[in-house]
Amino acid sequence: MDAGRASLAVGMVSGVSTVTSARATNPLKLLTPRTRGKSVWAYSSSFGGGLVAGDEVRLELDIEAGARCFLGTQASTKVYRNPALRPCSQQTHAKLGPASLLVFSPDPVQPFAGSSYQQRQEFHLAADASLMLLDWFSSGRTARGERWAFTRFQSRNAVYLRSDPREEAQAEQPAEQSASELVFLDSLRLSPDDGPLAAPHRTGRFNCFATLLLIGPAVRSLSANILDEIKQQPVCRQASLLCSASPVGDGVVLRLAGESVEAVGRELHRHLAPLSAQLGDDPWTRKW
């Protein structure tokens, strides 16, 4: 069993976002092609391109006051076959300082037939921090006839907001111990124990599901635009792509269901492209 650990810290140095610390242990890798600029760009990966039975990996992020960071992955997170059902999990813990921005944008999780996967992600935001969180997954290796054939898939995302800006002055106090409020919680469990995964009232004809959360002042106008657009979209029978949006505080949660990963990716990119101005470029152009 491999217990990979990775950590990334981003701060403001001479007025620009800068990687101040980056480290990783097997099977995790952490690549930082843009270590300094309007926004840091970093990508997580793993040896072998995915998670095998027994892998338990953890990523720690610390985005300090005023800093910006884009975090993606090199490719989809592949979860390999796991007939023995040994623990296979991925955890993320992020702390965002005042006026910071984290764009957390991994490629989709791709669970292979017979795989078992659990994901838990927590984000602790300062009162005026901003977060873009993307969590999405596919039905598996459809080109090889594998479709919703995994044994278990679980994902949990929790976002906490510190409501009192005076808490930020107490740097010695861990973010999760300061006064904070749970502002977003999304939990999903898919298992054939509850019935066929591809049943019409479960995943049906869709092969990709995505949840996109935008929250905080840096993404407030983008959130409002998404809400307005989705509100005006007509509902089409047997549409290949379904979208819904709901307000979350001053932000939005956008949910997508698509018949293909590519279609969902294109729709996400269309909504996220305006963030490029805050990141110094468009990190999604060549990927989606």
N, C-alpha and C positions, 0 to 999 in steps of 0.2 A: 504494500500500500504506500502511495506517495502522498505526502502532505506538503504541497507547494505553498509558498508564501511570497507575496509581492507587496511592496509599498511604494507610494509616490507622493511626494510633497511638492507643492507649487506655491511660490511666494512672489512678492513684488520686489524686484531689485533694480535700482536706478530707473524706476518708473515703468518697467515692463514686466510681464509675467515670465517667471523663470523657474525651471526645475531646480529645486534645492536639495532634493534627495530622491534616489531611485534605486531599488534593489529587488532582486527576485531569486527564488530557489526553485530547483526542479520540482515538478514538471513545468512550472510557469516561466514565461519570459516576458520582459517589459521593454518595449522599444520606444525611444523618444526621438523621432526624426526632427521635431521642432522644439528645442529646449528653451527657447527664449523668443519673445515677440509679443504681439498683441494678445495672443493666446498660445499656451503650450499645447502641442499635439503629442499624444502618447497612444500606444497600441499594446494591448495584452495578447499573448499567444501562449501556446504550450508545445512542448516537444511531442511529436507524433500527431499534432494537429487536432487533438481533442482529449477527451477524458476516458480512461479505461476503468475497469472494475477496481475499486479501492481508492481511487484518487479523491482526495479531499483538499481543495485549494481555497485560499483566502486572499483577498485583495484589500489593502488599506489605502485610503485616499485622504489627504489633508490639503485642502485648498484654502490658503490663507487670505486675509483681508485684501480685497480689491483685485485678486488674481483671477485669471480665466484659464480654463483647461478643457480641452476636448479629449475624451478617452474613447477609443474604439477598439476593435479587434482586427487581427490580420485577415480573418475569414470566419465563416460560421463555426460555432462551437459544436464539434461533433461528439456525440456521446455513444461510445462503442458498445457492442453487445455485452451483456452482463448476466449470463444464465445463473450464476451463483447468487445474484442479488446482493453483492457486497456493497457497502456504502460508497456512493459516488455523489459528491456534492461540490457546490461552488458558493462561496460567501463573499459579499462585498460590504465593507463598512466605510462610509465617507463622512468627513466633517468639512462643512463649508463655512468660512469666516465671513465677516461683514462685507457687503457689497461684492462678493465673489460670484463667479459663474462656473458651473460645471455642466458640460454637455456630455452626458453619459450615453454613448451610442454604439453598443456592440452590434455585430452581425447576428443573425438569428441562431438560436440553439437548434441543432438538427439531431434528434434522438433516433438512433438506429433501432432496428427490430431487436427485441429482447433486452433493451437497455433499461436502466433505472437511474433516475436523476432527480436531485433535489437542489434548489437554489434559494438562497435567502439574502436579501439586500436591504441595507439600512442606510438612510441619508439623514444627517443631522445638520440643519440649516440655521445660520444666524438670522436675525429678524429681517434683514434686507438682502439676504443671499438669494441667488436664483439657480434653478435646476431644470435641465431638460433630461428626462429619464425615458429611455426606450427599452422595452422588454418584449421580445417576439420570438416565435418558434415555428418550426415547420413540421410537416407530417412525417418526415424521414426521407429516405432515399427513394423517391417515387420513380426515378428512372430505372431502378432495379426491382420495381414491384413492391417495395416496402412502403406501406401507407398506414399510419397510425397503428404500428405494430409493436410499439414499445411496451414495457411492463408497468412503468410508473413514471410520471412527470409531475413535479411539484415546483411551484414558484411563489415566492412571497416578497413583496416590496412594501417597505414602510418608510414614510417621510415624516420627520419631526421638525418642528419650527420653534425656535426660542423666541418667545414673544416680547421679552424685556431686553432692549438694547444694552442696558447696563450690565447684563450678564457677560457681554463680550469683553468687558474690562478685566474680568476675573480669569486671566489666562491660565492660572494654575488649576482651575476647576475643569474636569473633563466635560465635554459638550453634553454627553448623555446624562450627566448628573445635574446639570443646570435646569432651571425651570423651562420645560418644553412641552409642546402639545403635538399629539399625533394628528397630522392634517391629512394624511393619505395612507390607506392600507388596502392592498390588493393581494388576494391570495387565490391560488388556483391549484387544483389537484385533478389529474387525469389518470384513470386506471381502468383497465378492462374488467376489474372486479365489479365495477358499477354498471357494466353493460358494454356492448360493442362501441369502441371509440368512434368508428365511422358511421354510427347510426344517424339517421336524418335529424334527430333533435339534439345531437351532440356536436360533432364536427361536420357531419354531412358532406357536402361536395367541396368544402374548403380545405386547403392545404397549408394555410399560413394564417396565424393570428398575431396581432400586435397591439400593445398598449403603449401609448405615448403620453407622458405627463410633462406639462410645462407649468412652472410655478415661480413667482418672484418678479421683482420690478424690471429686470433686464429682458424678460420675455412676455411682459404684460400685454403689449400691443399685438404681438404675434398670437397670443392666446385669444384675444378678443376677435381677431380676424378669423381664426379657425372656427370659433363658436358661430360667428355670423355666417360663414360660408356653409358649414354643415347644416345649420338651421334652415337654409334655403334650398338644400338639395332635395329633389324629389325621390320618393321611394320607388324603385323599379323592381318588378317581379323577376326573380331568378337572375339578379345582377351578379356579375362575376366578382364584384368588390363591394363590400358593405362598410359603411362608416357611421359612427355615432360619436357625439361629443357632449360632455357635461362639464359645468364649471366646478372648479376646486379652488375655493378662496378667490384670489385674484388671477387664477390660472385656469387651465383646462386639462381634461383627460380625454384623449382621442383614442378610440378603439376601432381596429380594422380587422376584417376577415376577407381573405382573398383566395381565389382558386389557384393562384401561383405566388411564389415568393417574389418573383420579379414585379408583378403588379403591385403588391403591397409596398415593395421597395420604392417604386416610382412614385407612388402616392405620398409616402413619407418624405421623400426628397422634395417633392413639390411644396409641401408644407414647411419643411425645415430650411429650404434654401435661403430665406431672409436672415437666418442666423450667421451666414457667412461673413457679414459685415463685422460682427463682433469676434469672429474667429480668425480674421485675417485672410481667409480664402474659403473655398467650398470643399470640405473634406469628403463629401459624398459623391462628387461628380464622377470620379473614375470607378467607384465601387457600385453604384446603383444606376 
